[in-house]
Amino acid sequence: MARDDLARLLTLLSCPGIGPITARQLLEALPGHHDPFKLSSDELASLGFNQRQINALKSPDRDMVERAFAWLDSDSAHHLICLADPDYPALLRELPDAPPVLFAIGKIELLASPQIAMVGSRNCTPGGAATAHDFAAFLAGSGLTITSGLASGIDQHSHRGALHAQGNTIAVIGTGIDRVYPASNRQLAHDISQHGLLLSEFPLGTAPTAANFPRRNRIISGLSLATLVVEATRKSGSLITARMALEQGRDVFAIPGSIHNPMAKGCHQLIREGAKLVDQAADIIDDIGALLGYVALQSDDQPQTGSDELDSEYSRLLDLMGYDPVSMDTLVNRSGLTVEQLSSMLLILELNDRIKPASGGLYVRC
C-alpha cells in the first residue's frame, strides 16, 4: 500500500468508535483514493455514522501515524501489513472483521505457514503446562507453526515448547506491539521476535485493557487451520477462541482431563459440544495431515505418559494414585506404606518425570 493510503488507514483506525468492519465499509463506500477525513458531517451521517464517530473523524489523532511510521522505519524487522498486501495471511483475510492493518516484529513469512492455535488457562496445572509444552514441541517439529496469545499459563508454555523444538511460533498480543503483557513474559516476547513473529492489530502504546484480549482471540483462531484447547475452566477466555474458530469454519480439538480438575471442565464442555477429543499430538497431525501433505510420526515419537518399565512397586503406586491429584494421607491409606517409604518413592517418581507436585501438598501423574 502506498504510504499516503496507509497513513489515511492508520488515522482512520485510530478514531474511537471506528473498528475493522466500520473502517472497511467506509473505504469501500468511497471511490478510489478519496480521503474520508475531507467528507462533511452531513456526508458522513448519510453513510450511517453516528455523532461520536463523526466527531472522531473530524479530529483524528495524526500524531499516532507519525509514531507508527517512525517505529516502522526504526528496524528492518518491523512491519506494517495491510489487508491488500501480498503478505497478509489468506485465512485471516476471509474474516468479515479481519484487521485492516497488522503490526509485526520478526519473520512475516510465518504468516503464510500452516498454523495451529494453542490456548488454555492462565492458571494452568503443572500437568497442563507440561502437556502444552510437549504438544507444541511435537506439532512444531512436524511443521506446524504454533500460534498463541503470549498470556501466562498454557500460552507461554506453548510458545516455549515450539521454540524448544526449534520450530515456528506466532504470538498475537492484546496490546500495542511496543508493549509486553504480562511483563513476566518480556524475555519470551524477545525470543519470539528473534525466532518467530509478534503480531498486533492495536496502535502503538495501546494498554492491556480487558476488552482487547477477546478481540485478539479472533486473530489467533483466524490465522489457524485448527485450535487446540489444552486446559480451560468453563468460564475461560479460551472457550471464546474455540467458538470463534467454529464460527470461522475451523476445527477445534480439546484435551480431556480428570473429572475432578476444574481446569479440565471447559475442555469437557467443548467435547460435548462437538470438539474433537485428542490425547496424543499425532491425532491432530493425522486429522489435518491430508490437507497439508504431512505424514504422521510414529506414536512412540509423540508426547505421552512414559512407557519405560518401572519396578512393580512403583508401577503399583502409580496405579494407586490414579489420574487425579492425591494427598500423602490418601496414598498412605491406599498403599499401606509408611510416610517415609512413600516420600522416598514419590521423590524417585518425580525425578523420573512420572509425577509432579501440585498445589495444596498434592501429587499428580504427568
Residue pairs with C-beta under 8 A, 6 or more apart in sequence:
1 9
1 82
1 84
1 85
3 69
4 33
5 33
6 80
6 82
6 101
7 65
7 69
8 35
8 36
8 37
9 23
9 27
9 82
9 100
9 101
10 64
10 65
10 68
10 80
10 101
10 203
11 37
11 60
11 61
11 62
11 64
11 65
12 18
12 23
12 26
12 27
12 36
12 37
12 57
12 60
13 20
13 23
13 100
13 101
13 203
14 60
14 61
14 64
14 65
14 203
15 53
15 56
15 57
15 60
15 61
16 52
16 56
17 50
17 52
17 53
17 56
18 26
18 53
18 56
18 57
19 97
20 97
20 98
20 99
20 100
20 201
21 96
21 97
22 53
23 100
24 83
24 100
25 48
26 36
26 47
26 49
27 36
27 100
29 47
30 36
36 44
36 57
37 57
37 58
37 60
39 47
39 57
41 54
41 58
44 53
44 54
44 57
45 54
49 57
64 203
64 204
67 204
67 205
68 80
68 103
68 203
68 204
71 78
71 103
71 178
71 204
72 78
72 79
72 80
75 105
77 105
77 106
77 193
78 103
78 104
78 105
79 87
79 102
79 103
79 104
79 105
79 108
80 101
80 102
80 103
80 104
81 87
81 88
81 101
81 102
81 104
81 108
81 111
82 88
82 100
82 101
82 102
83 93
83 98
83 99
83 100
83 101
87 108
87 111
87 112
88 102
88 111
89 111
89 112
89 223
90 112
91 222
91 223
91 224
91 225
92 98
92 99
92 219
92 222
92 223
94 222
94 248
95 218
95 222
95 248
97 218
98 222
99 201
99 219
101 201
102 199
102 200
102 201
103 176
103 177
103 199
103 200
103 201
103 202
103 204
104 111
104 177
104 197
104 198
104 199
104 200
105 177
105 193
105 197
105 198
106 192
106 193
106 194
106 195
106 196
106 197
106 198
107 168
107 195
107 196
107 197
108 197
110 145
110 168
110 170
110 196
110 197
111 170
111 197
111 223
113 144
113 145
113 168
114 143
114 144
114 145
114 225
114 292
115 144
115 145
115 146
115 147
115 170
115 223
115 224
115 225
116 139
116 144
116 145
116 146
116 147
116 224
116 225
116 226
116 227
116 228
116 284
116 288
117 147
117 148
117 220
117 221
117 223
117 224
117 226
117 227
117 228
117 241
117 245
118 132
118 135
118 136
118 139
118 146
118 147
118 148
118 154
118 155
118 158
118 227
118 228
118 230
119 148
119 149
119 154
119 155
119 158
119 217
119 220
119 227
119 228
119 229
119 230
119 232
119 238
119 241
119 242
120 128
120 132
120 153
120 154
120 155
120 158
120 229
120 230
120 231
120 232
120 236
120 238
121 128
121 153
121 154
121 231
121 232
121 233
121 236
121 238
121 263
121 266
122 151
122 152
122 153
122 154
122 155
123 152
123 153
123 263
124 132
124 153
124 154
124 157
124 230
124 231
124 263
125 231
125 261
125 263
125 358
125 364
126 356
126 357
126 358
126 364
127 257
127 356
127 358
127 364
127 365
127 366
128 153
128 154
128 157
128 230
128 231
128 257
128 263
129 153
129 154
129 157
130 157
130 356
130 366
131 230
131 231
131 255
131 303
132 154
132 157
132 158
132 161
132 230
132 231
133 157
133 158
133 160
133 161
133 164
134 161
134 281
134 303
135 158
135 161
135 228
135 230
135 255
135 281
135 303
136 146
136 157
136 158
136 159
136 160
136 161
136 162
136 165
136 167
136 169
137 161
137 162
137 164
137 165
137 167
137 303
138 165
138 281
138 282
138 297
138 301
138 302
138 303
139 146
139 162
139 167
139 281
139 284
139 285
140 146
140 161
140 162
140 165
140 166
140 167
140 168
140 169
141 165
141 167
142 281
142 285
142 294
142 297
143 292
143 294
144 167
144 168
144 285
145 162
145 167
145 168
145 169
145 170
145 196
146 158
146 159
146 161
146 162
146 167
146 168
146 169
146 170
147 169
147 170
147 171
147 172
147 220
147 223
147 224
148 154
148 155
148 158
148 159
148 169
148 170
148 171
148 172
148 220
149 155
149 171
149 172
149 173
149 174
149 213
149 216
149 217
149 220
150 156
150 159
150 171
150 172
150 173
150 180
150 181
150 185
150 188
150 189
150 192
150 198
151 182
151 185
151 213
152 182
152 184
152 185
153 231
154 230
154 231
154 238
155 171
156 185
156 188
158 169
158 230
159 169
159 171
159 188
159 192
159 196
160 188
162 168
162 169
162 196
163 169
163 191
163 192
163 195
163 196
168 196
169 192
169 195
169 196
169 197
170 192
170 196
170 197
170 198
170 199
170 223
171 189
171 192
171 196
171 197
171 198
171 199
172 199
172 200
172 216
172 219
172 220
172 223
173 179
173 180
173 181
173 189
173 198
173 199
173 200
173 202
173 216
174 181
174 200
174 202
174 208
174 212
174 213
174 215
174 216
175 181
175 200
175 202
175 206
175 207
175 208
175 212
176 200
176 202
176 203
176 204
176 205
176 206
176 207
177 198
177 199
177 200
177 202
177 204
178 204
178 205
179 205
179 206
179 207
179 208
180 186
180 189
181 208
189 198
192 198
199 219
200 206
200 216
201 215
201 216
201 219
202 212
206 212
213 237
214 237
214 240
217 237
217 240
217 241
217 244
218 244
218 248
220 227
220 241
221 227
221 241
221 242
221 244
221 245
221 248
221 250
222 244
222 248
224 245
224 250
225 250
225 251
225 288
225 291
225 292
226 245
226 250
226 251
226 252
226 253
226 284
226 287
226 288
227 241
227 242
227 245
227 250
227 251
227 252
227 253
228 252
228 253
228 254
228 255
228 278
228 284
229 238
229 239
229 241
229 242
229 252
229 253
229 254
229 255
229 266
229 267
229 270
229 275
230 255
230 267
231 255
231 257
231 263
231 264
231 266
231 267
232 238
232 239
232 263
232 264
232 265
232 266
232 267
232 270
233 262
233 263
233 265
233 266
234 265
234 266
234 269
235 266
236 266
238 266
239 266
239 269
239 270
242 252
242 254
242 270
242 275
245 251
245 252
246 252
246 274
251 276
251 287
251 288
252 270
252 274
252 275
252 276
253 275
253 276
253 277
253 278
253 283
253 284
253 287
254 267
254 268
254 270
254 271
254 275
254 276
254 277
254 278
255 267
255 277
255 278
255 279
256 264
256 267
256 268
256 271
256 277
256 279
257 263
257 264
257 267
257 268
258 264
258 323
258 324
258 325
259 268
260 324
260 325
261 324
261 325
267 275
271 277
276 283
276 287
278 284
279 304
280 299
280 302
280 303
280 304
281 302
281 303
282 296
282 297
282 299
282 302
285 294
285 296
285 297
286 296
288 294
289 295
289 296
300 307
305 365
305 366
306 352
306 353
306 354
306 366
308 352
310 318
310 354
313 345
314 345
314 348
314 349
314 354
316 335
317 331
317 335
317 342
317 345
317 346
317 349
318 349
318 354
318 355
318 365
320 331
320 334
320 335
321 331
321 355
321 363
321 364
321 365
322 365
323 364
323 365
324 364
325 358
325 360
325 362
325 363
325 364
326 362
326 363
326 364
327 360
327 361
327 362
327 363
328 339
328 342
328 343
328 361
328 363
331 337
331 342
331 346
331 363
332 338
332 339
332 342
335 342
337 345
346 355
346 363
349 355
350 356
350 357
353 366
354 365
354 366
355 363
355 364
355 365
355 366
356 363
356 364
356 366
357 363
357 364
358 364
